[in-house]
Amino acid sequence: MKRAILIVTWSGTTHYCLNLLRTLEDYKEYPLIVAINDVENCKDEKFLAYLNTHDIEVLPIEGNRWEMGALTAITALTSYDEFILIQDTLEVRNPSIFKTMFDFEDRSVSFGPGWLCYLGKYRRQVLNQVMIPICLTKVDAFYQEVRFGALYDIVANVVEGQSPVILFPEWGNDNPLNWTDDMFGRRNLVLDNPYLIKRKGIEWYGMGPFAASIAHI
């Protein structure tokens, strides 16, 4: 079975992606794949040089298609059976979490409830039965984080015979272990976990209950 770690970025957040990749500097267990949205405008020389010198596979995506674009690209352009999707605004504290997720044989695995941050292990066998939507805006990506996650759960339940695994039920925006910081000129809510941390721009919390509940960038 072919497995990989799928990292989703776009031309405007490659500095975050480079920060994430440096937390995986010595990681060798599973291949890293970077899906670059809006690749035609990706001019970050340090980032591109890092990908080249570390021999990291790249999935170029024209225009910004967000996480849905990365899922479409990896299913259409590669033969990986399973992959763990992580956003570029994460840092990896303990990469053993990837093996833990892959060790659930024939199961999809959501890192937290509701596929928050799109974070989890997706399986080609399930994705082949799902119509992956097109995302063109950040609001689309917010919406699909909820809608597509719910749809994936329904199909996985049929294909795998049970619901996806949820590793950390406490993972979420309201976890008391969360904290705030400033990084790359942005104020962030930091979702804190022993294995991963995730930064979310606090400005999105001013858009109302829907955006506040699912903000992920």
N, C-alpha and C positions, 0 to 999 in steps of 0.2 A: 504494500500500500504506500502510495506517494503522499507525503505530508510536507507542509511548509508553513511559515509564518508570513502572513500578508499584511504589510504596513501600507496604510493609505495616507497620501499627502497630496498637496497641490502646490502650484508655483508660488503662492504667497505665504506658505507656512513651512518651507523647506528648512528654515532655521530650527524649528521645533523638531522636524524629522531627523536632522543631523544630531541634535541633542539626544533623541531616543536611540539612534543607531550607536552612539558612543556608549550607551548603557549596555549594549550587546556586543561590545568590541571583540570579546573573546568567545562569543557563543558559536558553537559549531554543530550542535546536535541536529537541528533541522535547518534547511535553507531559508534565507530571508529573501522575500520578494517585495519590492517597493513599487506600488502603483502610483504614478505621478499624474494627477489631474492637471489639465491646462498645460500639458507638457510643452506646447509651442511657445509658451512664455516663461519657461523655467530657465533662468539665467544665473542661478546661484552656483558660481564656479567651485566654491569649497564643497558644497553638497554633491555636485556632479563628479568632482574629483574623488570624493570619498567612495561613492558608489563604484567608480571604476577601479580604484586601487584595492578595494575589498571584494571585488568580483561579485557584486550583488546584482541579482537578476532584476530587470526593470520592466514594468508593464506601462508603456506610454499611452495616455488617454488624451485625445484632443478635446478641448473644452473642459469645464469643470463638471464632472458627472457624480462627484461625491462618492460615498461608499457603494452606492448601487452600481456606479461605473466600474469600481474595482471588482465587485462580485461578478459582473458581466464579463469583464476582461479575463479574469482568472479561469472562469469556466469555459470561455470561448478559445482562449489562446494557450492554455496549458493543459496538462493531463493529471494535475494533482487531485487526489481523491478526497483529502481533508485539508483544511487550512484554518489557522487561527487568525482572525481579523483584529488588528489593533490600529488605533488612530495615531497620528503623528504626535499628538499632544500628550502621550503617555511617556512614562519612564519605567524601565524594568528593574525592580529591586532584586528579584530572585527568579531567574529563568526556568527553574525547575517546575514552575507552574505550567509550562507548555507540555512537558511530559505527562504531568498529572492529567491534563485535559485530553491528550491523545490516548492515554491509557484506558479511557472509557470506550471500549470497542463497540463499533456500530452504533454509537450514540452521538447526537449533537450535544454541545455543552455551552450553556450561557454562563458567562462569568458572574453576572448578577441577575436580579429579576428583570424580566421584560427586555432582555438584550440591550440594556442601557449602554450607551456609547457604541452600539453595534458589536460589543466585545464578546467574543466567544469562538467556539469551534464549529465551523460550517462543513457540511458534507455534500459532495457532488451528487450523491444519490438522491438527496432531498432537493437540492437546488434544480436538478433536472426536471423536477415536477412543479416548479414554481415559475411564474412569469415575473422576472425581475423588472421592476418599474424603472422609468427614466427620471432622473433628478436633474433639474437645471438651476435650482436656487437653494439657498440655505434653509429657507422655510420648507421646501420639498424634503430636504434631508432630515429636518426635525420630524416632519410628519411621518416619513417612511421608517424612522427609527422605531416608532410605535406600531404603525400599520404593518410594515414588512415583518417585524419581529413576531407579531401575532399570527400573521399568515404562515411564516416559517414554522412556528410551533404546531399549527394545525396539520401541516403536511408532514412534518417530522413524526407526529403522533401516529399517522397512518403508515408511513414508510418504515419507521423503526419499531412500531408497536407500543410506544410509550412516549411520554413527554420528554423534551430535552432536560438534561441535568442542569440544575442551578447550583453553582459552586458556593457562592457567597450571598445568602439572602439579605445580609446587612449592607451590601454594596449599594450606595445611592447618594442622592444629593443631600439628604438629611442626616447622614451618619454623624454622630457627635465626634468621631475621630477626624472628620474633615477639618481643613484649615484653609487659610488664604495666603496668597503671596503675590508678588509682582515679578513677572518674567517677560523679557523682550518687550518691555514697555506696556504690558497689559496686566490688569488686576484679575486674579484667578481664584476661583474656588478649587481647592485641591482635594480630590477624593483619595483617601488614604487607605492603603491595604498593605499587608506584609509582603506581597508579591509585586504589585504594580501601584503606581500613582497616576492620577489623571487630572489634567488642568482644564477647567472650563472658564471661558470668559464671563466675568460677573455681569458685564453690561447686558447680556441676554436675559438676565433675570428681571429686567424692567419691562419686558414685553407681555407680561400677564401670566396667568396660571399655566397655560399650555406650554409656552416657551420655557418657563421656569422649571417645569417638571421634566422636560426632556432636553434642555440645552446640553450640548456635548462638544462644542468647539471652543 
